[in-house]
Amino acid sequence: MAAVIASIAHVAEVMKYGRLIIGLLAVVVGLWIIVGEQMSGASAGAVVNAPVVTVRAPVAGNLRMPTRQLGSRVAQGEVLASVENPIVDRVRLDDLLMEVRLEEAAKAQIASLLTETRSVREGLVERTRIYRTRRLEELRERLNHAEARLAILEAGGAAPAGSDQQLLAAVEGESGSLPAEPRLEALALNHARERVVVLRIALQAAQAHVFLGDGYNDAPNAEQRVVELDSEIAALASRLSEAEERTATVQERVDRERIRVNGLTGGELPAPVEGLFWEVLEANGVNVQRGDPVLRLVDCQAAMVTLSVTERVFNGLAIGQAAHFRPGGSSEVHDATISRLAGSGASTIYRNLAVAPSQRHLERFDVTLIVPTLRQSSAEGCMIGRTGRAFFEARPLDGLRSLFR
């Protein structure tokens, strides 16, 4: 019995010291977590920021801007306003348009003349074809008869008695087309042979498109006229090409002048970026000059996080270093990268940003983070002005936080 009591007392003493040891371990772990969380590199006053884009008037004119709620979402390319210049100078454009019409009229005249000349040429070509065909038929027919007469004479046939004119008609088959032939049969045979040879020569020449016995020309008048028209058609075609080039040149000048006039006339002002309608700088209906700022947009696709840190933390940072950003009121942690270390008093870098720094922020050291998830999320990509904290070192509870992401 005494041994049991002693054993129980020993166990109680061991448990007493065990509880003490466990308590000490819990205190140490708690102090380690608290100190680790507080001593790790962290920021103060981290805020989601973005650059501001100013939309300016491209020309001088009257501004037309529909009413739009400040802070509303704007898609890239969406029309925000328009500028119209009612007194733009169009004199040069009108002169060029008149010059184009004159050049087109001259081109149309040359084209019409060219078409008419080609039509006349086609008619003459057809007449020449008919002439050649009929002329060849005539020569072949005359040659056939001449060869037949020659065959009769060579076979011993005699010319009938009568006058010289009757003898000529019997030999040639023509009345009055040749001079009177003598009654000698030898001369008649010689003349018949001559006619055959002459007609064969004429037929061969005609087959080569050279016509003999038509005066001093070796081609019909229609064919000679076709040659002349070919030269005229070539000249007209050259003039037409020149007129087309002149018209195209003037048209190019018209296009350039129209672009210039349209640019001076004005037009719509599209949104250059996707973001928020941030600030109105000119009222609807006012007359603006070229280059005047009209409105400002926040570029949500270039969202960033601006923050300030202590000098000790700042000196341990480097561009490209990994970091983490946790928005206020949220347990979600976003991966980030340090993109700029501006240091102390960096007020000038905020001139084109949506959220300006506080005086307390400027007294510390400025850091800028790139947070890709803020740019990629369409629903939260424009959390401009939302605050949070940024961390640059590992903390004791990071593993536990990752379980609740």
C-alpha positions, 0 to 999 in steps of 0.5 A: 500500500505504501508503495502505491501511495509513493508511486502516485506522489511521484507521478503527481510531482512529474506532472507538476513539473511537466505542466511548468515545462509546457507552460514555459514552452508555450510562452516561448513560442508565443513570444517568438510568434509575436516578435517574429510577426512584429520584427518582420519587414512590413509596410505602413500605409500601403494603398492600391494606386494607378497612373492617370491618363489625360485626354486632350483636345486634338483640335480647336473647337466646341466640346461635346461631352455627355454626362457620365458618373465619376468613377464609372468603368470605361472600356478602351476605345469607348467614345467619351467626348467629341470636338467639332471645329465649324470654321475649318479652312476647306479652300485647298480641298475644294480646289483639289476636288475641282482639279480632280474633276477636270482631270477625270473629264480629260481622261474620259474624253481621251478614253471616248476618242480611243474607243471610237478610233478603235471602232473605226479601225475594226471597220477598216480591218473588216473591209480589208479582209473582204477586199483581200478575200474577193481580190484573191477570188478574182485573181484565181478566176482570171488565172483559171480562164487564162490557163484554159485559153492558153491550153486551147491555143497550145492544142492547135486551136485557132482564133476566129476570123474577124476584126482585131477587137473580135480576136482580142475578145476570143483570146482574153474573154474581155472587151476593150480591156487589152489593146488589139492583138494581131491576127498572127497565131504565134503572137496570140499564143505568146500573149496568152502565156504572158497573161498566165505568168502575170496573173500567177505573179499577181496571185502569189503577191496577193497571197503575201498581202501585196497587191499589184496593178492597183496604181502606185500602192501595194495595199488597199486604201483601207489597210493603209488607213488601218496603219495610220489609225494604229499609230493614232491609237498608240498615241491615244493610249499613251495620253490615256495612261498619262491622264490616269497617272495625273488623276491618281496623283491629284487624288492622292493629294486630295486624300492627304488634304481630306485627312488634314481637314478631317483632323482639323474638323475634329471628331470623337475622343475615344478612351485610350485605356481601360479604367475609371472615369476619374476627373472632368477638366472642361465643361460640356459646350465650351470652346477648347484649343488644341492640346487642352486637357479635357478629362482624366482616366485611371488606367486599371491595367497598370494598377500598382501598390504604393507604400512607405517603410522604415529606413531599416526595412528600406535598406534591405530591399532591392528591385525585383525582390518578392513581396506580399500584399494583403488588402485591409479587411481581407485574408487573401494575400497577393504575390508581388514584386518590388518595381521601384524604390523612390526613397524619402520625400518622393512627392514628385512621382505621385503627380500622375498617380490617382492617389496622392501620398499623405504627409506622414507617408512622405516622411518615410521611404517610398516603395512601389509594388507590382501585383499582377493579380490586381491587374488581371482581375476584372472585378477587382482590377480597379480597387483604387484607394484600397489600403492594406499591408505589404510584407517582405520577409517570411513570418512565423504564421505564413504556413498557417495563413496559407491554409486559409487562402 
